[in-house]
Amino acid sequence: MSALAETRPDPRPTWDVFCRVVDNFGDIGVCRRLCLSLARDHDIAVRLITDQPELLQRMDEPTAIAAESPIGAPFRVIRWCSSLIPEATTAVVIEAFACELPEGYSRQMASDGRRRLWINLEYLSAEPWVEGCHGLVSRHPELGLDKVFVFPGFTGGTGGLLRESGLLARRDAFTADPDAQAAFWQGLGLDAPAGAERRVCLFGYENPAAIALLDVMAGDESPWTVVVPEDRSATQVAAWAGSPLARPGDSAVVGALRVVRVPFMAQDRFDQLLWACDLNLVRGEDSLVRALWAARPFLWQAYVQPDDAHLDKVAALATAFARGVAPAGLPGTYLSSLQAWNGTDGGEGDWTGFLHKLPALAAATRRWSEVLAVGPELAGSLVELSKAHV
Ligand code: TRH
């Protein structure tokens, strides 16, 4: 293709995805995955408008960062600014997590007479009220424009979960390939697990329950390795181990437990970490969904909300799990463990009992993942919504 052809304007309708980073990595992590899926799976021209584009680079493989340049990039990244306006080709505008569009942008939407779909993409929850709110339309009092509320979720009555094309096949190929797994661990400076050793990914917020679980693993008869990506859990684990764990690759051993600090890695590699571990301790929104697709046992630490509203989300997740699988007794154990992990009983969970249940939990999580994989997929739901709007 000639340089002239490459710079010709993209004739496709454009989708603008707006993302303001509240904190941590979830807002931008979800939006990055959504934009990739819209671009690659649905051939949509996407612009991701965010106040923290630099965070995207932490989630990309070094080789892909170059590919985010305007030519050949899967989607365009634009730094949020107040002077931004929709393009003539803008067909769909997604406001992620109620981030509120720049005022001039929404005024232009109202005044330029073009027909567009305006979507507010909400946070994920398994709570039952979500089905009743998914797809509701609200008219802006001043602009007179309609906004559709899309809720991701775990059931057919919601927008579903992000699951890009080919994800589960890639996971299955990886988990069936010992060489690929060994190469992955080697990339983190670790050998492949040997004998009865089990590996755990710990990506959470500060959590007293994590200390109780580490204590149980340290006192276990069989060996554990807890891999901690650089972030809030790493500080807590270092204090527990009495070792600074200052750099990626640093490790400490306490009884049967080795803790290893690893770098914050590209999203694709983080997926591989979840696929390679026997237990995933995840948080927020996106790592929860990726843990589900990893189909390995997991515990979820909810992002703390005012008035303990997040505890309803925790209970709802356990209920959804029970609906999806439900061998006798397991859902009850899982709910208690989830609640303890989220601090409802001061973190004094029965962690020995929980670790004994891991094989049953592994089978149940696999089944739940299979059930969810035939449910709605979020990027696809948004595309269907846009088709219905024309
Ligand atoms: O980082 P989180 O806690 O994010 C969020 C935000 O706090 C947000 O404001 C809040 O509302 C939401 O939680 C509920 O957790 P989450 O959602 O799992 O996002 C982490 C992202 O970081 C996810 O996309 C995976 C990615 N990641 C990597 O790419 N590499 C890594 O090494 C790790 C550990 C994570």
Boltz pocket constraint, residues with backbone or C-beta under 6 A from the ligand:
constraints:
  - pocket:
      binder: B
      contacts: [[A, 22], [A, 23], [A, 24], [A, 25], [A, 26], [A, 27], [A, 28], [A, 29], [A, 30], [A, 58], [A, 59], [A, 123], [A, 203], [A, 229], [A, 230], [A, 263], [A, 264], [A, 265], [A, 266], [A, 267], [A, 268], [A, 270], [A, 283], [A, 284], [A, 285], [A, 286], [A, 287], [A, 288], [A, 303]]
      max_distance: 6.0
